[in-house]
């Protein structure tokens, strides 16, 4: 499956738009507290453990979005938007959303 933040894919023609798809991941504050308590790799103001958790959350949200797109019969998702939101009680939500499409090579 091809996924892109752009509305079009170079070398491909969109043959049908199948609908909006999304994937969400929520990470609890306790996860971050545990990571911050054990961080030993902070260099130059960066927290490697924290960044790994965020990358994992993004990957999970993207995978869920792609799974939903496949269930729609799509072979690509265009116009993807990634959003990071803090929600109540210190929880973080990562959302990936885009448009499921069918494409064919030009």
N, C-alpha and C positions, 0 to 999 in steps of 0.2 A: 504494500500500500504506500502510495506517495502522499506525504503530508507537507504542507507549505503554508507559510504566513501570507503568501501572495495570493491575489484573487484569480490568477491564471497560471498555467504551467507551460513554460516554453517548450515547444515541440509537441504539445498535446492539445486536443480540442475537447472541451467539455461537451458531452452529448446529453447529459441530464443532471439536473439538480435534484437531490433526493431529500434534502432537509438539513436542519441544524442538528449537530451532534455535540455532545459534551462529555467530559469526564471530570470527576471531582475527587480530591483527596483532602481529608482533614487530619491534621497532626495536633495532638494534644500538647498542652504546655508542659506536662510532666516529661515528655520526650526531650524537649529543649532543656529543661532543668537538668536532666540526667546527662545530656551531652555537655552542657556548660560546666557541670561539676567535674567532668573527667577530661576536659579539653587540655591537651598538652601541646597541641600543634598550632597555637596562635602565633603567626609570624606576620609582621608588618600590619597588624590590625585585622587580619583575616582569621576567621574561625573555620578551619578545614572540616571539622566534624559537622558543624552547623550547615555548611555548604553542601556536604554529602547528603544530609537529610533532605534539604530542599531539592537537590537534583533527583533524589529517589522519589519524592512526592510528585515532582513534575513528570517523571517517567511513568509513574502509576496513573496519573490523570491522563496523559497522552495515550497510554495503552487502553484505558477504558473508553476514551473517545474513538480510537481506531476500531475497537471491538463493536461499538455501537454502529459505526459507519459500515462495517462488514455486514451487520445484521440488516442494514438498509439495502444491501446489494452494491455498495460503493466500492470503487477501487482507488479512490483518492479523497483527501480532505483538503480544501483550500480555505484561505482567509482565517487561518488559525490565530486565536488570541489567547495568550496565557495571562492569567490574573492571579495575584497573590493578595489575599485579604486576611486581616486579623479579625476574628470573630470573638464572641463573648468568652470570658474565662481564659483569655490568653491562648486561644486555639488559632491555628493558621490553616486557611483553606487555599488550596491550589486548584484552579480550574483551567481546563483546556477546552476551547469551543471553536467550532468551525463549520463549514458547509460540506456535507457529504455529496460527492459527485461521481458520475461515471465519466471516464475519459477514454480517448483513443489516440494513438500516435498519429501525427499528421504525416 
